[in-house]
Amino acid sequence: MLNDARWTAFTPKLITVLGEGYTFDRFKRDAIAGLTVAIVALPLAMALGIGSGASPDKGLITAVVAGFLISALGGSRAQVGGPTGAFVVVVFNVIAQHGYDGLLLATLVAGFILIVAGYAKLGALVKFIPHPVVTGFTAGIAVIIASGEVKDFLGLSIDKVPADFLPKWQAYFGALGSIHATTLAIGVGSLLLIIGLRKVAPRVPGFLVAIVVASLAVALLHLPVETIGSRFPHIPAGLPAPALPSISLAKFQAILPSAFTIAFLAGIEALLSAVVADGMIGSRHRSNQELVGQGVANIASALFGGLPATGAIARTATNIRAGALTPIAGMLHALFLLLFILFATSLMAFVPMAALAAILFMVSWGMSEHQRFIGLLRMPNGDRAVLLLTFGLTVLVDLTMAIAVGVTLASLLFMMRMSETVQIDAGGAPEGDEGEDIHQRDALPAGVEVFRIDGPVFFGIANELLDTLRRMGQTPKVIILRMRRVPLLDASGTTTIAEIVHRSGAAGAQIILSGVQPQPLAMLDRVRLGRDGAGVIHAESFPEALRIAASIVNATNAAPTALN
């Protein structure tokens, strides 16, 4: 049974879907979704190739090769992969520092890192990313995607749109006088058509209908608007033969930090995209297999001369909105892109960029999860700060920085809240604890102090424990630490217990640990303070600890000394 569970955890979702039975009706829905995503992904792939400091064909190669393998080998039912905006800055810097061969080698190595991470079961770590971080990140991505489409939607005359958010909007406002009326009409018409079809005929693929209608209008009426053909007149056909990039020890050492950056960003974005997909379709992805699939896809992309790839939140959301049911939709999206490259360049040329912008506006709105965002704003100040900080950093600074800072802040907030739940009480416990009613301070033998700890003892609470004991004033002959309610002891807590034992011993006091649980006991064993350790006495229960303490007090007449 355990072997079956392990096998399932590393089984691509495609195999699971085919095992459930794949009907022609499912194929039709996947094909429509795949075609819709391909139409959206085509200009994105080319634009991301250019923005990364490479060329349009590099982005297309990545979308075809990596996009096919991410869907075929990944752990999500609806994940669509390819080049993404998150990689633009990273890829541009790697090419600038190490050349395109250096990028290929870094992508190849990143692929192997992702495979190792998957089989090391590191994919489960995404479960520990809090909702405010995920929501802030996805909402930020939605704003970035929508912001990137304003020029095409309005037909603004801007030679080069800045990459950063604020300069980009400064350029937009500065060019408002150049709004192209026909382009705006195509964009608004496509947007209204999609919204209308969702309300009156939700099963009709609104994205696809909008693209077809807009393209026919441009072709038949000879409308003077920017299209795929006018923006990218020379699209290379076919895929290059696979080949290994130039490899040397010096180059490997030089690109290794970049490889880890690519792997980290690919893994995080892919898993977040899979989480978003799960929320939209009510499924559950296999995080470790997703990392393995991402790794294989990046290796293949590098061999074919492509860019780094990961799960694309916008394209995945488009895929789901268009009706995708299985990973075959993502595989078909890659095949449609390949067919477009080989045979349909002339037809692609009529697709207006404004219609594609309208589609991405709708995708961004769906990704924004505005209701959840507003709901999280009603949460306590700490959660609200995590949400807004992650959102702000995603939009204004950097995706990786946003995730790192958001998770760090959320972790610190969690630890602060955990430390507030831990109680260190001097004396006894309330009636009924451990079946005794003799735990009040006035019932303790002379020269005995008792401290009860409720909650995990970790680095956030360790110093408070030590400070509590320091405030005792005169050192008793015996100190009982009641630890039955301590479920966890980390390295800092263990060190604190060891320091208490050392200081108490130097002051002539004996430490008795009462009711230590298995995990804390295992940690204490590591510092020789377990049941066989010297300098500390273990008692199974508090009554037993009291009996031991009484015998120690009766056997010694040592005067108490101050605990330093």
FILUMBA-317584 format. One line per 8 residues: number of its first residue (from 1); for each residue x, y, z of C-alpha. Coordinates in Angstrom, 3 decimals. Layout:
BEGIN
NUM = X Y Z  ...
//
This chain:
BEGIN
1 = 0.000 0.000 0.000  2.862 2.349 0.864  4.563 1.530 -2.435  1.298 2.286 -4.274  1.120 5.690 -2.574  4.706 6.465 -3.526  4.048 5.388 -7.095  0.944 7.580 -7.322
9 = 2.823 10.610 -5.947  5.229 10.428 -8.892  2.707 9.533 -11.569  1.978 12.263 -14.136  -1.622 13.410 -14.072  -1.865 12.489 -17.751  -1.561 8.787 -16.895  -4.203 9.134 -14.189
17 = -6.588 10.873 -16.587  -6.144 8.277 -19.306  -6.737 5.554 -16.721  -10.082 7.149 -15.824  -11.228 6.912 -19.427  -10.859 9.597 -22.057  -13.898 10.257 -24.244  -14.278 12.163 -27.485
25 = -16.377 14.813 -25.710  -13.476 15.421 -23.329  -11.123 15.658 -26.284  -13.323 18.278 -27.971  -13.299 20.470 -24.873  -9.549 20.033 -24.444  -8.968 20.830 -28.122  -10.968 24.066 -27.941
33 = -9.119 25.069 -24.771  -5.764 24.159 -26.284  -6.468 26.208 -29.394  -7.595 29.181 -27.315  -4.489 29.045 -25.153  -2.295 28.677 -28.235  -3.752 31.839 -29.744  -3.048 33.683 -26.489
41 = 0.368 32.082 -25.984  1.696 32.817 -29.473  2.293 36.567 -29.127  3.223 36.129 -25.465  5.926 33.610 -26.279  7.401 35.828 -28.966  7.200 38.966 -26.848  8.800 37.243 -23.874
49 = 11.566 35.973 -26.138  12.295 39.522 -27.254  11.946 40.993 -23.772  14.382 38.441 -22.378  17.118 39.678 -24.688  16.748 36.744 -27.086  14.500 36.524 -30.160  10.865 35.613 -30.936
57 = 11.689 32.131 -32.182  13.354 31.281 -28.834  10.122 32.030 -27.025  8.149 29.914 -29.497  10.549 26.983 -29.138  10.104 27.152 -25.374  6.315 27.249 -25.618  6.233 24.227 -27.944
65 = 8.861 21.953 -26.366  8.558 22.851 -22.682  4.819 23.503 -22.922  4.178 19.997 -24.251  6.321 18.260 -21.623  5.063 20.312 -18.656  1.516 19.186 -19.425  2.491 15.621 -20.338
73 = 4.743 14.918 -17.353  3.498 17.340 -14.690  1.338 16.731 -11.664  -1.525 19.101 -12.515  -4.627 18.506 -14.619  -4.700 21.981 -16.144  -1.157 23.374 -15.960  0.069 25.148 -19.092
81 = 3.747 25.994 -19.261  6.155 28.041 -21.285  8.204 31.220 -20.967  6.812 33.667 -18.412  7.285 37.271 -17.428  8.866 36.222 -14.148  11.952 35.080 -16.050  12.484 38.175 -18.189
89 = 14.862 40.009 -15.857  16.698 36.836 -14.814  17.192 35.634 -18.398  18.249 39.070 -19.611  20.936 39.267 -16.916  22.227 35.744 -17.574  22.554 36.420 -21.309  24.309 39.715 -20.584
97 = 26.799 38.052 -18.224  27.340 34.627 -19.776  25.990 34.789 -23.327  23.181 32.703 -24.783  25.207 29.510 -24.403  25.519 30.335 -20.713  21.743 30.681 -20.470  21.233 27.301 -22.137
105 = 23.645 25.660 -19.694  21.995 27.390 -16.716  18.566 26.225 -17.923  19.878 22.676 -18.382  21.343 22.588 -14.868  18.175 24.165 -13.424  16.212 21.309 -14.967  18.306 18.725 -13.129
113 = 17.966 20.725 -9.888  14.177 20.668 -10.250  14.158 16.905 -10.819  16.266 16.346 -7.697  13.978 18.679 -5.721  10.939 16.728 -6.886  12.301 13.325 -5.913  13.480 14.841 -2.603
121 = 9.787 15.701 -2.025  10.422 19.416 -1.684  7.268 20.179 -3.655  5.198 19.763 -0.493  6.767 22.960 0.862  4.292 25.006 -1.163  1.603 23.885 1.297  3.299 26.054 3.889
129 = 2.958 29.243 1.834  0.113 31.148 3.563  -3.008 32.291 1.734  -2.217 36.025 2.084  1.074 35.404 0.257  -0.528 33.368 -2.538  -3.410 35.808 -2.942  -1.115 38.847 -2.914
137 = 1.193 37.198 -5.430  -1.542 36.144 -7.871  -3.301 39.504 -7.596  0.005 41.223 -8.281  0.597 39.008 -11.318  -2.887 39.902 -12.551  -2.098 43.618 -12.290  1.209 43.137 -14.136
145 = -0.450 41.172 -16.954  -3.271 43.683 -17.354  -0.826 46.607 -17.264  1.206 45.031 -20.021  -1.808 44.982 -22.339  -2.860 48.639 -22.085  -0.754 49.733 -25.066  -2.234 47.074 -27.366
153 = -5.780 47.639 -26.114  -5.666 51.408 -26.686  -3.354 51.368 -29.700  -0.958 53.833 -28.088  2.030 55.093 -30.057  4.913 54.157 -27.780  8.179 52.968 -29.288  9.290 51.005 -26.250
161 = 7.164 50.384 -23.177  9.238 50.439 -19.951  9.414 47.119 -18.095  8.847 48.522 -14.593  5.309 49.185 -13.402  5.439 52.902 -12.522  7.511 54.031 -15.542  5.187 51.945 -17.719
169 = 2.126 53.829 -16.509  3.954 57.139 -16.821  4.549 56.274 -20.476  0.883 55.337 -20.910  -0.371 58.620 -19.461  2.126 60.518 -21.565  0.816 58.844 -24.730  -2.938 59.103 -24.083
177 = -3.227 61.608 -26.896  -2.245 58.885 -29.375  -5.165 56.511 -28.661  -6.112 54.729 -31.879  -9.910 54.717 -32.203  -10.164 51.631 -34.434  -7.858 49.617 -32.193  -9.833 50.665 -29.124
185 = -13.072 49.658 -30.866  -11.662 46.190 -31.630  -10.500 45.804 -28.022  -13.740 47.017 -26.439  -15.831 44.971 -28.861  -13.869 41.811 -28.082  -14.135 42.471 -24.352  -17.892 43.039 -24.486
193 = -18.356 39.946 -26.649  -16.493 37.752 -24.152  -18.425 39.168 -21.188  -21.736 38.839 -23.013  -21.121 35.239 -24.030  -20.193 34.338 -20.449  -23.554 35.642 -19.271  -25.882 34.371 -21.997
201 = -23.977 31.316 -23.282  -21.311 30.317 -20.730  -20.518 27.051 -22.538  -19.532 28.851 -25.735  -15.737 29.436 -25.920  -15.882 33.197 -25.695  -12.144 33.688 -26.109  -12.093 31.738 -29.353
209 = -15.223 33.422 -30.716  -13.815 36.875 -29.927  -10.542 36.065 -31.704  -12.315 34.725 -34.804  -14.760 37.635 -35.027  -12.047 40.256 -34.499  -9.728 38.605 -37.033  -12.491 38.395 -39.650
217 = -13.318 42.057 -39.110  -9.690 43.047 -39.600  -9.263 40.859 -42.672  -12.541 41.706 -44.443  -12.677 45.395 -43.605  -8.926 45.962 -43.948  -8.851 47.736 -40.607  -5.615 49.601 -39.890
225 = -4.796 47.980 -36.545  -1.725 46.186 -35.245  -1.848 42.430 -35.669  0.460 39.497 -35.049  1.550 39.768 -38.658  2.402 43.460 -38.509  4.299 43.131 -35.251  6.133 39.899 -36.117
233 = 6.474 39.737 -39.905  9.298 37.181 -39.979  8.499 34.118 -37.911  10.903 31.202 -38.467  9.290 27.858 -39.269  10.053 24.576 -37.567  12.195 23.508 -34.643  15.988 23.284 -34.608
241 = 17.718 19.964 -34.033  18.467 19.283 -30.357  22.056 19.853 -29.252  23.990 20.148 -26.011  25.173 23.661 -25.080  28.861 24.339 -24.704  29.972 22.931 -21.329  33.133 23.583 -19.350
249 = 33.948 23.452 -15.656  34.601 27.204 -15.533  31.318 28.012 -17.253  29.452 25.542 -15.044  30.795 27.217 -11.915  29.961 30.654 -13.305  26.333 29.853 -14.153  25.543 27.716 -11.092
257 = 24.064 30.596 -9.021  21.883 31.558 -11.992  20.797 27.929 -12.377  19.621 27.838 -8.764  17.753 31.127 -9.281  16.027 29.767 -12.378  15.166 26.506 -10.603  13.785 28.299 -7.560
265 = 11.694 30.701 -9.604  10.440 27.942 -11.905  9.527 25.714 -8.987  7.746 28.390 -6.985  5.802 29.817 -9.917  4.849 26.370 -11.211  3.587 25.225 -7.818  1.719 28.473 -7.219
273 = 0.173 28.159 -10.664  -0.832 24.589 -9.840  -2.391 25.798 -6.572  -4.327 28.465 -8.469  -5.476 25.814 -10.944  -6.584 23.562 -8.084  -8.691 26.376 -6.679  -10.340 26.993 -10.044
281 = -11.183 23.381 -10.938  -11.430 21.751 -7.512  -8.570 19.356 -8.186  -5.389 18.502 -6.298  -2.009 18.549 -7.991  0.987 16.317 -7.240  3.589 18.852 -6.247  6.659 16.610 -6.404
289 = 5.776 15.215 -9.826  5.116 18.774 -10.964  8.719 19.661 -10.107  9.970 16.577 -11.962  7.933 17.522 -15.032  9.210 21.091 -14.879  12.772 19.778 -14.676  12.447 17.525 -17.723
297 = 10.775 20.354 -19.656  13.596 22.795 -18.908  16.234 20.260 -19.925  14.436 19.675 -23.237  13.961 23.418 -23.801  17.692 23.991 -23.350  18.544 21.146 -25.756  16.331 22.745 -28.429
305 = 17.788 26.208 -27.796  14.846 27.567 -25.812  14.422 29.681 -22.687  13.650 28.654 -19.096  10.046 27.575 -18.648  7.562 27.137 -15.846  3.858 26.880 -15.247  2.244 30.054 -16.531
313 = -0.533 31.339 -14.303  -2.189 33.422 -17.038  -2.149 30.655 -19.634  -3.235 28.067 -17.079  -6.159 30.275 -16.080  -7.006 30.821 -19.767  -6.884 27.077 -20.286  -9.356 26.462 -17.458
321 = -11.674 29.300 -18.460  -11.749 27.893 -21.996  -13.003 24.555 -20.672  -9.909 22.362 -20.317  -10.460 19.095 -18.469  -7.130 17.250 -18.697  -3.395 17.770 -19.387  -4.083 16.942 -23.024
329 = -5.343 20.516 -23.447  -1.883 21.817 -22.559  -0.227 19.308 -24.874  -2.561 20.326 -27.702  -1.750 23.975 -27.038  1.894 23.171 -27.793  0.985 21.189 -30.906  -1.262 23.990 -32.178
337 = 1.596 26.423 -31.713  3.824 24.133 -33.743  1.175 23.853 -36.470  0.781 27.611 -36.512  4.529 28.027 -36.917  4.666 25.477 -39.738  1.515 26.132 -41.745  -0.657 29.022 -40.571
345 = 1.579 32.069 -40.446  -0.544 33.893 -43.025  -3.750 33.288 -41.056  -2.140 34.304 -37.782  -1.205 37.603 -39.292  -4.810 38.851 -39.080  -5.228 38.297 -35.323  -5.410 41.806 -33.784
353 = -3.326 42.489 -30.717  -6.233 44.445 -29.183  -8.400 41.301 -29.125  -5.623 39.378 -27.403  -5.350 42.223 -24.888  -9.076 41.893 -24.169  -8.615 38.178 -23.469  -5.754 38.854 -21.100
361 = -7.808 41.512 -19.307  -10.427 38.855 -18.620  -7.778 36.373 -17.520  -6.292 38.974 -15.185  -9.676 39.708 -13.661  -10.205 36.015 -12.994  -6.742 35.632 -11.518  -7.090 38.627 -9.227
369 = -9.471 36.765 -6.895  -10.799 40.141 -5.857  -13.361 38.694 -3.436  -10.710 36.714 -1.555  -8.403 39.753 -1.630  -11.105 41.947 -0.089  -11.897 39.244 2.445  -8.265 39.057 3.563
377 = -8.250 42.829 4.053  -10.730 42.222 6.885  -8.289 39.911 8.653  -6.008 41.000 11.538  -3.332 43.615 10.865  -0.545 41.050 10.484  -2.305 39.085 7.728  -3.325 42.311 6.025
385 = 0.288 43.509 6.075  1.500 40.229 4.533  -1.129 40.472 1.779  -0.428 44.094 0.870  3.350 43.750 1.105  3.393 40.682 -1.140  1.057 42.389 -3.598  3.092 45.607 -3.617
393 = 6.445 43.858 -4.039  5.059 41.671 -6.843  3.848 44.694 -8.771  6.588 47.190 -7.996  9.762 45.207 -7.312  10.257 41.545 -8.124  8.321 38.287 -7.999  11.024 36.342 -6.179
401 = 11.473 39.141 -3.671  7.720 39.253 -3.100  7.525 35.547 -2.308  10.627 35.599 -0.104  9.559 38.637 1.912  5.936 37.535 2.132  6.772 34.042 3.393  9.387 35.417 5.809
409 = 6.993 37.988 7.260  4.206 35.414 7.507  6.575 32.989 9.260  7.686 35.620 11.754  4.068 36.545 12.377  3.188 32.887 12.966  6.082 32.423 15.380  5.112 35.557 17.277
417 = 1.553 34.279 17.606  2.802 30.854 18.679  5.036 32.393 21.327  2.025 34.272 22.693  0.176 30.981 23.207  3.001 29.452 25.264  2.527 29.868 29.017  5.143 29.508 31.731
425 = 3.382 29.290 35.090  5.145 29.294 38.427  3.835 26.848 40.982  1.170 24.251 40.406  -1.596 23.542 37.972  -5.355 23.844 38.165  -7.418 21.133 39.784  -7.648 17.912 37.838
433 = -4.309 18.224 35.999  -2.560 14.839 36.063  -5.260 13.602 38.438  -4.010 15.526 41.475  -5.275 18.439 43.557  -2.092 19.086 45.526  -0.356 21.428 43.132  -0.828 24.757 44.825
441 = 2.308 26.650 45.815  1.561 26.474 49.554  1.522 22.658 49.309  5.030 22.474 47.860  7.853 21.263 50.108  10.140 24.022 51.389  12.985 24.673 48.962  11.093 23.391 45.891
449 = 9.926 25.527 42.944  7.677 24.294 40.129  7.274 25.741 36.626  4.700 24.406 34.201  5.280 25.032 30.488  2.286 24.905 28.130  3.161 24.846 24.423  6.181 24.299 22.179
457 = 9.535 25.584 23.425  11.264 27.067 20.369  13.604 29.977 19.781  10.737 32.456 20.024  10.035 31.469 23.642  13.399 30.121 24.849  14.660 33.430 26.242  11.386 34.029 28.073
465 = 11.800 30.706 29.881  15.312 31.624 30.973  14.210 35.100 32.080  11.387 33.603 34.165  13.843 31.456 36.085  16.246 34.361 36.511  13.488 36.348 38.241  13.168 33.768 41.015
473 = 15.623 35.631 43.216  16.823 33.045 45.748  17.649 29.697 44.184  15.652 26.760 45.609  17.130 23.348 46.284  14.976 21.688 43.615  13.393 23.078 40.450  10.695 20.983 38.777
481 = 9.997 21.750 35.111  6.654 20.258 34.175  6.847 19.445 30.444  3.889 17.146 29.793  2.258 19.896 27.738  5.379 20.615 25.673  4.850 18.877 22.292  7.999 20.207 20.636
489 = 11.492 21.318 21.582  13.754 22.871 18.948  17.515 23.467 19.067  17.141 26.831 20.814  14.758 25.407 23.396  17.070 22.457 23.999  20.020 24.792 24.492  17.953 26.843 26.943
497 = 17.060 23.748 28.996  20.752 22.762 29.024  21.722 26.258 30.214  19.110 26.102 32.984  20.498 22.748 34.127  24.060 24.103 34.052  23.247 27.319 35.961  21.063 25.536 38.490
505 = 23.746 22.937 39.120  26.355 25.649 39.641  24.022 27.297 42.175  23.393 24.024 43.978  19.882 23.337 42.682  18.686 20.043 41.211  16.545 20.080 38.055  13.722 17.531 37.720
513 = 11.945 17.224 34.353  8.412 15.910 34.680  6.388 14.115 31.986  8.722 14.801 29.030  7.124 13.820 25.702  8.940 11.714 23.033  10.081 14.523 20.702  11.467 16.773 23.473
521 = 13.070 13.711 25.087  14.808 12.841 21.816  16.140 16.403 21.581  17.384 16.304 25.171  19.172 13.034 24.442  21.254 14.909 21.881  22.700 17.153 24.616  23.049 14.307 27.138
529 = 20.071 15.424 29.187  17.896 12.384 28.481  16.950 9.709 30.986  20.544 8.472 31.083  22.071 11.953 31.183  23.910 13.458 34.103  22.797 16.558 36.012  19.068 16.119 35.482
537 = 16.397 13.774 36.871  13.405 12.577 34.834  10.053 11.776 36.437  7.130 10.115 34.662  4.552 12.273 36.456  4.323 15.348 38.618  3.461 13.395 41.819  6.581 11.304 41.264
545 = 8.609 14.495 40.755  7.262 15.866 44.049  8.270 12.692 45.913  11.786 12.866 44.415  12.044 16.580 45.302  10.949 15.945 48.901  13.570 13.225 49.344  16.286 15.541 47.957
553 = 15.267 18.377 50.299  15.235 16.063 53.292  18.647 14.651 52.411  20.439 17.958 52.132  20.924 20.985 54.351  22.672 23.085 51.698  21.889 26.771 51.893  20.209 28.307 48.807
561 = 22.334 30.591 46.692  21.460 33.229 44.173  20.986 32.090 40.590  23.107 34.189 38.278
//
